[in-house]
Amino acid sequence: MKTLLRQSVMDRIVRHRESPEVAAAAMRAIGASPSLVDEVLADIQADIAENDLLDSPTGVVDRELERAAKAGPWYTGPEDGDKHWPKLRARLMAGKMADVVPEIDRASSKVVAQLANPNIHGLSKKGLVLGYVQSGKTANFTAVMAKAADRGAGLFIVLSGIHNNLREQTQVRVAQDLSFKDGDWVSLTTADADFVNDERHSGASQLRRDRPVVIVVKKNVSRLSNLRDWLADTPDEVLRRTPVLLLDDEADQATPNSATGRQERTAINALIREIWQKVPTGTYVGYTATPFANIFMNPSDDEDLYPSNFIIDLPRPANYFGSERLFGREALSEDEEADPGLAIIREISEDDAALLRPPSAREDRVLWEASLPESLKRAVEWFIVATAVRKARGQSDHSSMLVHTTHYADPHFAVQHCLQTYVKEIADEWRAGKRTALRASYDAEIGMAAEEATRPTPDWPATEAEIGFVLRNLRVIVDNGSSADRLDYSRVDADGMPLQEIVIAVGGGTLSRGLTLEGLVVSYFTRTSSTYDTLLQMGRWFGYRPGYEDLPRLWIQPTLADEYRFLALVEAEMRQDIEDMEKQQITPSELGVRVRAHPGRLSIVARNKMGVADKVDVSFSEERVQTILFDRDAAVARRNIQAAQDFLARCRSLSAVDHEALPPRWRLRGIPAADVVTFLNAFSIHPDQAGMRADYMTGWIDNAVPDSLWNVTVIGSSRGESLGSLDLGLGNPVPAINRAPLLGSPAGIANIKALLNHADWFADFEPDVLASLSESDRRSPRAMRRLHAKGRGQILLYVVSKDSVPMGKGSTRVRGEMKADEHFVGLGVIFPEARAASGKGTYFAVKPDWQPELDPNDDEVPPDTEGDAVPAEIAAGGSN
């Protein structure tokens, strides 16, 4: 009886934030024995004294509760009596996010469950939340703030970017979501005022138990120094009873240590570490879509900000435009055309890009005059037309175009001048009745992504009627630290009504990270980068396009498009690793997250952000790779045909052939790894083919799975031999499949974008096993191979027709005819799982043919353009 009563008292203390005395009184009120209640209360108070804990709900804990907190999540979701989350939920339900509120609820509860229990004094955790670029992660962390406040967190520190406009944007959003105006929260910062340390804001007076306190601070040396000093000035007993949630937005920017010496610290990294060290109870949570620098921190350094306790991958919203949706996916069946992605990518030629490339010397940049290339004119014309289409559909929301050509500030104004001149020319011609250019843009583009439209497409007369309004209200602005007229979606007219912003924004750093461009329709992008994180963050075109899914267009250079396709693979693999770690209950301190290395020019992050990751090893364990680039040289094609014939002849000497007529397949089983290595060394893979260097693959097989056995599957087209066939020595010719190449493939190369399909994961399974797989099973191919493939890898061979033609709906817009001299042999490899007792040897040490360099455009402490820099000597002194 006493044990049950103690559990009831502790439950009220922890869940309802009651003091031990109040919880005990509640037990007496419902009829519990007063003497037994007094005995339980005395035991709890003794535990408090023994563990040096405060007699307050933020500090009460017994040893059993502490063990339970370490054993599993303490937060199970919202409860009756919660205050802050119900208010936020109601606000979200009343706005444009109503459809995604259930997902925000689930995802935020998942994060809160991983936080340090605010009721356990001295408990602290560090973690990372991985979102998607422009996916709305702010909604997640405001929900996390509300739910954490409902369970007792008292101080919320939000580190928000390195620019004033990003901090202001975050401050406004947090204030709106959490209803600061209702008085339920205390905010020590405003949209106009960053954090200062003065008597009005003293921790002793502000950190009261009745209302949680919020600070939104820029990652700037002077501001963080203010915050560090404020915490230092706050009495220890106040901090001890105030659980803290430290939220680091854009956590990969400025937070990771990028000093070149192992014992050195950058000023911002040092300050955030000092701030974290002053938190007795709480959680550090980084939010980012590009976590590479964070996961390369030193996991052995307890004082650093490596996410040692958890990494959470937020689900991708169904209506989100990301890399995979924009740039394509694999085919789902043998004869299906690979999805080419959306037909919204437009090419910027090297000549056009050169016109917008400013000189590198500062004195030359100041005098540089930009010239407007034809591709940028086409982009402006479509932006005007697309905005008019939106208005004709009844959409009066903001409409934006991004022009991002360089990180340098001065040239932005030169480009702005050219754009203003061209927009004026269009407006003058429009008023004069000359409408050829805009009509041509409408005719060329309006149907290119029609299958994505969720609203009717207005005809030209309806669109034409709105263009005058668009031209009258279109502004061309520069958004950088030197500009006085920056993006502002909060402007109102003389009557106080919100203005519809129709804006072409020219910019650099602030537009390529963090800042949201509302109603983004057109992106024109010539700037490139040598690192994954910068490339992904520059993808401002990722996000949501409700009601105008068919209208966005992206102008980029072809090489950049290829790199984004590769990064879609990198992201998918990384998120899969995180999901696997979660399922296996492995923390990041036990196993690091791997990142695939690029075989060409891209570095994962700048060298000064690689942390302790001297090299990133790529494991082929359970991976699947495929040839998508084919050399059009007939001699190369013939060599690969011969290599396949020789390999299959060797396989036939070792295995019987299992042949199916429809769809045509040939299976050979139990082929030794040595024969697979011989074949891979003989097969010619195009040098630009990502992730498929033969020496990497064979080196991994020799090191990780030298004794493995492999199955070989040859797959033909179920359409028969209408596109030709090839004799590979299997008794029957192999019907060629159709894989039309992408338009714009480099000279001498056929880029088919995808060879394999999802069913190929299971192509070597026994028929009875294959028939037993459910739809759910098929969505977990690696797990199914672990269960049914008997530890074997699989080689897949296709014959790709030299006469392939576009066949899918709308595919002629992005694909052309193959017109090759010889059929191609397409190769897919599904590697077996590497099982090493210690985990060593699972990864082959892949060292790509590049040496990552420092990124001069991604400085740790950027030039101060916001007007609140402090002298270097003060900054240096403040970080010690």
N, C-alpha and C positions, 0 to 999 in steps of 0.2 A: 504493500500500500504506500509506503514511504517513497519507494522508487518511482511509482506512477505519479505521485504528487510532485516530486522533484522535477520529473519530466514536464509536467503541466506548467509549473512555475517557470522553468527555463524556456519553454516554448513561448510564453507570454513576454518574457524578457527579450528574447531574440526576435520573434516575429512582429511583436507589437510595440517594441522599443519602450517597454515599461521598466521602471526601476524595480529592484528586488522587493522593496517594501510595497509598492503599488501592486505588483503581481501577487504577492502573498495576501494582501487585503482582498484582492479579487477572488482568491481561492476560499477565503473565509466567508465571503459574501454568498458563495454558491453552496455553502454547507459543509466544507471540509473541516476536519477536526482542528480547532484553534491550536491545541498543543502540538499536534503533528505539523501544522503549518509553521509554527514558531521554530520547531526543530529543523525543518527543511531550510527555513530562512537563515538560521544560524550557520548551517553547513555551507550554504552558498556564500555568506559573508566571510566565512573562514577561508574559503577558496579564493575569494577576491583578495583578501589580505596576503595569503600565501603566495599568490602569483603576482603581487604588486600591481593589481589592476584597480582602476577607478570604480567607485560604486555608482556607475552610470550605465545606461543601456549601451553606450558605445564601447564599453570596456569589459562587460561581464562575460565570462567564459569559464567553463570548467574543463578539465582535461579530456573528458569524453567528447565534449563539443569540438575541441580543437582537433582531436583525432578524426572526428566525422568530417570536419571541414577539409582536411587534407585527403580524405578518402574519396570525396566526390562533390559534385556541385551542391551549393547551399541554397541557390535560388531556383525555385520551381515554377515561377511565373507570377503574374499579377494576382492580387488578392483583394477581397472586399476590404474596404477601408483605406486602400491606397489613394493618394491625393494627386500626385503630379502626373503619373502616366494616364489616368483617365481623362484629365484635362487635355493633355497633348493628343491623345487618341481622338477625342471629340473634335479638336481643331483640324486634325488631318482628315477625318471623315467628312468634314464640311467643305474641304477644299478639293484641289485637283488630284490629290493622292489617295482618294478614298479606295480605289481598286487595289492598291498595294499595301494598305494598312495591315491586313492580316500577315503579310510577309514581313513587314517592318516589326510587327509584334513578335513573331517567331524568332527572327534573326537577332533582335536586340536582347531578348530573353536568353538566347544562347550565349551572347557576349557577357551579360550580367552574371550568368551562372559561373563564368570563369574568373570573375573578379575576386579579389580578396574579400572575404566576409567582413563587412565593416564592424561587426559586433565582436570580432576577435582582436584584441589589442596586440599590436606588434606584428600582425600578419601583413605581408606585402607580396605583390606579384607583379610580373612584367609580361606583357603580351602584345600581340600585333593583330590587327584586323585588316584583312586584305579585301579591298573593294575593286571596282572597275573604274577606269577613267570616265569621269562625267556620269557616274551611275547614281548619284544622290546619296553618298555615304553620310552626308550631314544629317539626314533624317534618321539614320541608324544611331549616330552618337548622341543626338538630342534625346532619342528614346532611351538610350542607355543611361543618360544623365537623369532623366525623370524616374526611371525604375530604381536606379541606385539611390536617389534621394528618398524614395519611398521606403528604402530599407536602412536608412541612417547615414549615408554619406553626407558630409557637411560642407566640404570645400571642393569646388570643381575648377580646375585650371585648364584652360584650353589654349594650347600653343598653336597659333594659326598663321603659318606661312611667314615669309620674310618681307612682304610688301604691305604698305598701309591699306591699299584697297582690298586685299585679300582678308586682312584682319577685320576691316569694316564690314565686309560682306558676311563673314562668319558671325560677328557680333550681332548684326541685324537679324540674321536667320535664327540664331539661338534665342535672342530676345523675343522674336515672334513666336517660335515654336513653344517656348516655355512660358509665355505670357508674363513677362517681367512686369508689365503695367498693372497686373492684378495684385502685385505686392507679395506673392508667394516666394519670391527669390530676392536675394540681395546681389546686385551687380556692381562690382567695383570698377567697371569700365563701361564706356559707352561707344557708340559708333564714331563719335568725334574725339574721344579721349582714351588713349592707351593707358596702361597701368602706371601709377605713380605711388611712391611710398611716402605718405605724409600722415599727420596725426588723425585726420578725418577717417583714414582707411585702416587704422591700426587693427591688427588681428585680434587684440584683446577685446576691442569694442564690437567688431564685425562678426566674429565667429561665435555666434550664439546658436543655441540648439533649436530655436524655433523656426529658423529659415535657412536653407542652404545658400552658400555664397558662391558666386561665379566670377571668374576673372578670365577675360579673353585677351591674350597678350601676343604681340608679334615676336617672332624669333629674331630679336635684335639685341646686341650686347647690352645697351643701356637699359632697355626695358626688362630684360631678364635679370640684370643686376638689381634693379628695383625690386623685383619679385623675390629674389634670393635674400636681399636685406630685410624685406618685410617679414619673411618667414623667420629669419634670424631674430628679429625684434619681437616676435610673437611669443608670449610665455609658453614654456614647455607644457604646463598643465592644460593650456588651451589646445595646443596641437595634439596632445595625447587623447583628448576626447573628441577630436575632429577627424574622422576618416576622410581621406583625400582621394579623388579621382583625377589623375593627370592625363589629359587627352591631348595627344600630339598629332594634329592634323598635318597632312603632307609630311609624315614622319621620316621619309627618306631624304628630305631636303633640309640641309644645315644641321640636323640632329646627329647623324653618324660622324664619328671622328674621321677627318680626312687629312690630318697632319701626316707628313711623310715618315717621321720617326716613330718607332713603336712606343716610345715613352712620352711622346708629345701629345698635346691635346689642342684641338681648335677651341676658340673662345666660347662659341655657342654650345658645343658638346660639353665642355667643362662646366658651364653654367647650368645646363639642364641636369647634369649629374649632381651638382651641388644642391640644386632645388630638390631633386628626388631623394637625396640623402637626408634631407630635413623632414621627410614624411615618415612619421612613426607607423602609421597604419594606412594602407591604401594600395592603389594599383596604378601603374603606368601602362597606358594603352596607346600604341601608335596606330594611326589610320593611314593607309596608303594604297594606291593601286600598283605601285612599282616598288616592291619591298627588297630589291636585290641588295642594296647597301646595308639594310637593317639585318638581313639574315647572314651577312658576312661579318658582322661584329664578332667580337671574341666571346664565346659562350662561357669561357672559364673566368672571365673578369666579372665578379659579382657586382662591382660598382658601375659597370657599363650598362647600356640600355638594350642589350640583346634580349629578344622576347623569349626568355628561358622557360616560361610557364605554359604559354599557349600561343598558337596562331590559328585564327579563325578565318575561313574563306566565306565571305558573304555570297549568297546565291545570286546568280545573274538573273535580273528581272526579264520576264518574257518579252517585253516590248523594248528591250535595250539594243541599240545598234553598237556592236563591238567589232573587233577584228574579224572574228569568224564569220559574222553575218555580212560584213562589208566585203571581205576578200574571199569568201567561199568556204566550201567544205568538201569532204570526200563523197564519192558515190555510194549509194546504199545497196545496189545490186549490180550484177555483172554487166548488164547492158544499159544501165542508166548513165546519162551524161553526168559527169562531175559538176556539182553546183559551182558556177563561176562567180558566185557572190552577186551583189547588186550591180546593176549596170549604171553606176553613178560615178565611176572613176574616169577622170579625164586627164590626158597627158600634157605635161609641160615639157617642151623640147629643151635640150641643152642650150640652144641659141636663145630661147626666151628666158630661161633662168639666168643666163649670163647678163642680160640687160638689167636685171634687178639685183645683181651681185655688187655691193659697194666695195671700194678699195679697203685694204686692211689697215693702212696707215691713217691715223686719226685726222691729221691735217688734210689729207685727201678726201676723207669721208665728209668733212664739213662742207666742202665745195662741190661734192658730187651731185650731178643732176641725173635723175632717173628717167628712163624711157619706158613707155607702157607697151609691153609685148601684146601680140594679137591674142594669146591665150587668156591674158588677164582682162582684155576687153570683152572676150566672150563670157568670162565669168561674171563680170559686172552686168552685162546684158541679161544673163539668166537670173541673177539675183533680183533685178528689177521685175522681170516677168514672173518669177516664182512668188515674190511677195504680193504681186497683183493677183495671182491665182489664189493665194491664201485668203486675201480679202474677198475675192469673188465667192469663196467657199464660206464666208461669214466669219473668218478668223481675224480678229483685230489685235492679236497679241504682238509682242515685240518681234522684229525680224532683223537678223544680223548676218553680216558677212565678215569673215576673218581673212586678212591678208598678212601672211607671216613670211617674210623673206630673209630676215637677218636679226641677230640678237643685238646689233649695234643700234643705239637710239637715234643718232642724227639722221641716218638715211630714211627713217620712218617718215619724217616730214617731207622729204623729197618725193617719196612715193605718194604721200597724201596729196601733194600739190598736183601731181599727174592725174590722180584719180578724180580730184575735184574738177579739173579741167575737162576730163572726159565725160563725167556725169553732166556737166553744164552743156557740153556739145549735144549729148543725147536729149536733154530737156529742150534745148533750143530747136532741134530738129523735130521733136515731138510736137511742139507748139506750132511749127511750120507745116505740120501734116506729113512729115517724112518719117515713116514708121517701119521701114524695111528691115532694119537691124533687129528690132525687138520682135517683129513678126517672125523673122527667120529663126531667132532663138526659140520662140514658142514652138514652131513647127519641128525643129530639130530635137528638142529635149522633152516635150510634154509627155510623150508615150514611152520613154526609155525605161522607166521603172513603174509602169502603170499597174503591174501585178501587185505592187506594194500599197496602192492607194486604198484608203479606208473611207474616202468621201468621193462623191462624184467629181469628175474633172470638168471644169468650166470650159466652154468653147472660146475661140479667140475674141468675139465681140464682148462677151462677159468679162474676159480678162482685160481687154483694151480699155474698158470703161473705168478700171481701177488704176491704170498706170499713171494718169495725171496726178492722183493723190500721192502715189508712191514717190514720184519725182519731186513733188513740192516738199515732201517731208524727209527726204533722204539726206543724211549727213555723213560726211567722211571725217572721222576723228582719228587721232593718234592716242593710243593708250600705252604710255611708258612713264618712267619716273620723271621725265623732262616735260611732260605735256600738262597744260593747264586745263584742257578740255578732254576729260577721260570718260570712259563708259559710265553711264548713270541711268539705270532703268527706273529710278524713283522720281523723275521729273514730273511736274504737274503743270497744267495750264493756268490761266488767270482765274478760273473758277475753282481751282484746287482739284481738278479731275486728272487722273493719270494720263500721261501722254504715251501714245504708241511710238516706240522708238524704231525707226528704220535706219540702220546704221551700218556703214562699212568701217570696220575697226582695223587699223594698221598698228602692229605692235610686235613685241618680242617676248621677253621673259614673263611678264605678268599675264600675257595671253596664252602662253604655252604651258602654264601650270596653275591649277587651282581656280582661277577666275572663271566663272560661268558666263558664257555668251548666250543670252536668252534668245530662243527662236533662231538658232543657227541654221542657216539654209545653205550657204556657199562657203567653202574653205579653199583658199588659194595658198599653196604651201611650197616654197622652194628651199627653205632652210632644211638642212639635214643634220645628223648627229652621228657620232661613232659609238654611242652607248645605248643599250636597251632602254634604260630608265628614261632618258631624255626623249627618245623617239616615242615611247608610249605616252609620256606626259604631253608631248606636243600634239597628240591626237585629240584636239578639242572637238573634232567632228563626231567622236563617240558620244553616245548619250541617248536621249529620247526625242522623238519627232512626232508627237501625237497630232494626228489629223493632216500631216503633210509628209508622211513616210515616203512618198514617191518623188518629192521635190528636192531633197538635198543633193548637192553635187560637190565633188572633191577633185580639185586640180592638183596633181602632184607629179613628180618625175617617176618614170617607170621603175628605176632601181629602188626607190623608196617604197613603192607598192610591193615589190618582191620581199623587201625586208619586213614589212608589216605582216605579210603572209607567214614568214618564218617566226615572227614574234607571237603570232596566234598559236603556233605549236608550242613555243616556250611557255606561254601562259597556261595552256591546257595541261602540260606535263607538271608544272609547278603546283597547280591547284590539285591535280590528282595525287601528288605526293602528300600534300597537306591533308587531303581527305583520308588517305591511307593511314597517316600518322594518327589522326583522330580516331579512326576505327580500331586501331591497335593500341590506343591509349598510350602513345609515345609522345613525350614532350620534346620541344625543340632543343632542350639542354641535353637530351639523350641521343638525338639523331638530327643532323642538319638537313635542311631542305636543299635539294640539288637543283641546279640550273643548267640547262643545255648550253654549251658553247657554240658560237657561230663559226662556221668553217672559213669565213671570209674576213671582212674588214671590221665587223662589229665587236666591240667589247661589251661585257655585261654591265659594268659600271666603269667610271674613270679609275685609273690605277690607284689614285689616292683614296678611293672608297672601297677598295677590295678587302680591307680589314685583314683578318688572318687567313683569308682564302687566297693563298699564294697561287693556287691553280684550282679550277673547278673541274673535277673529273665527271665525265659523262658516262653513265652506265647504260649499256644496251640491255640490261636485264629486263625481260618482259616487254621490250620495246618493239615497235613495228615501223619499218622504214620502207620506202618505195621509190622507184625511179619515176620522175615526172619530167625530166629534161632529157631529150633524145638528140644526139648528134646526127645531123642530116647527112653527114658523110657516109656514102654507101659502103665504103670499106670498113668503117667502124661497125655498121649494122651487120655486115657479113661476119665479122670476127665474133660478135656476140651470138649470132646464130650458131656458129661453129662451137663456141664455148658451151652453149646450152645443149647441143647435140652430144658433145663429148661427155658432159656431166650426166645427162640422162642415160647414155650408154653404160657408164659406170654404175649408176643407180640400178639399172635393169639387171646387172650382173650380181647385185646384192639383194634385190627385192623383187617380189612379184608385182605386176602392175594391176591395180584395181581400177577398172575403167567403167565410167558411167556414160551412157549415150546422150542423155538430156537432163540437165545441161551437160555438155561434154566436159568430162574431167578425167584426169589420170592421176592416181595416187601411188606413191612408192614410199615405203616406210622403213625406219631404222637405219638411215644412212649415217655413217660415222662423221664426226666433226671434221676430221682431217680431209675428207672428200669435199665437204662444204667449203672449207678454207681454200682448197685448190681451185674450186670453181670461182669463188669470189675474187681470187687473185687474177684469174684469166678473163673475167668479165669486165668490159670497159664501162665505167661510170663517169658521166660528164663531170669535170672538175668543179663546176658551179652547183652541183647537186648537194643541197644542204643535208648534213648528217649522214652521208653515205660514202665516206672515204674508205676504200677497201682495206687499207692498212689499219685504220681504227677498228673496223669491224672484225677483221681476222685477228688482230692483236688482242681484242677483248675475248674472243672465243678461245684463243690459245691460253690466255691467262685465267679466265674465269670458269669456262665450261669445256675444258679440253677433251673430256670423255663423254660428252653429250651425244645423243642420237637425234637425228632430224628426219622429219617427214617432208616429202616433196610433192607439191600439188601443181599440176598443169591445168589451166582453165581456158576453155574455148568459148566462143560466142554461141548462145542458144539460138541465134538467128541463122545459123548455118554458115556456109561459105560465101555468102553474098559479097563480103568485103575481102575475099581471098582467104588463103590458108597457108600453113607452113608445115613441112615434114620435119619433125624433131626426133624421128626414130622411134615412135611409140606404136607403130603399126597402123595408125590412122592419122591423117593430117589434122592439125589443130586449127579450127576455124578462128580467123582473126576477129578481135573485138574492135569496136569503134571508139576512138578517143581523139576528138578533133582538137587541134592546138589553139591556144589563145592567140588572138590578134595582137600584134605588137611584140611577139616573141623576138628575142635578139637574133640577128642574122646567123644562119647555120644551126639554129636550135629550134626544136619543136617542144614547147612547154604545154603539157596536157593537164597540168595542175593537180590531177589525182589519177592514180592507176587503180588502186585497190578499192574495195568497198567493205563495209562493216562485216558482211557475212564471211569474208576471208579469214577473220580470226578463227573461225570454226571449220574451215574447209577440209581439214585433215581428220576431223572427228569421225568415229565410227557411226554408221547410219542410225543405230538405236540410240546412241548418246545424243546425236544431233536432233532426233525427233523428240527427245525428252526435254529439251531446253525451252523454258518459258520466255515470254517477252522480257520479264525482269532479269532472267539469267543472261539474256543476250545483251543487256545494257551493261553488264559487268564482264567484259571479255577476258580480262586478265585473271579474274577470280575463276572463271570457267576453265581457262587453260590450266590453272593450277590443279583443278579437280580432275580434269579429263585428258589432258595432253600427255600425261605420264612423264613430265619433265622434258619433253622434246621441243625443239624449235621447228620452224616450218619455212621452207623455201617455196615461194609461189612464182610461177612463170606464166606470163601471158604473151600472146602474139598480138601486137598492136598494128592495125592495118595501115599500110602506106596510102590507102585511099580513104581514110577517115574523113567524115564530113560533119558539120554541125547538125544535130538532130533534135535537141531539146527545144522546148518552147522559148522563144526569144534568144536562143543561143547564137544566132547569126550576128547579133550585135557585138558579141565578145569573142567568138571563135570563127576560124576559117577552115579551109580544106587543107588536109595534110600534104598531098602532092609530093610524096617522097619516092625515091627510087627503089627502096627495099622496105619490107616489113621490119618492124622493130621487135626485139624481145624485151618485154617489160619484166622487171624483177621486183619482188617484194620479199622482205625477210621479217619473220616474227621470231625474236630471240627467246630462248628458254629462260626461266628464272635461275639466277645464280644463287646457289646455296652454299654460303661459307659460314662456318660455325661462329667465327668472331666478327663477321661482317666485313673483314678485310678481304680484298680480292673481288668483291662484288663489282667494284668500279674499275674500269680501265682508265688509266691516267691519260686522258686525251689532252694534247697540247696543240691547239690550233696554230695555224701559221700566221699569227699576229702577236704583237706585243702591245698591250693596251697602254695608251698614253694618258697623261693628265688632260682633262677636258678644260680648256681655257675659258669656255663659255659657261661653266657651271661652278663658279667660285663658291667656296664655303661661306665666306663673308663677302657678299657682293658689294659693289660700290654703293654708297649710301645716296639714294635719290629721294629719300622721304623726309629729310630735314631734321633727323634726331640722332645723328651719329655722335659718338663721343671720341675724344682724342685717343690715339692708339695707346699712349702710355696709361691712360685711365682704364681702357678696355683690358689691357694686359694685366694690370693690377687687380681688376675686378674679377678675374677668372682664377685667381690663385686660391 
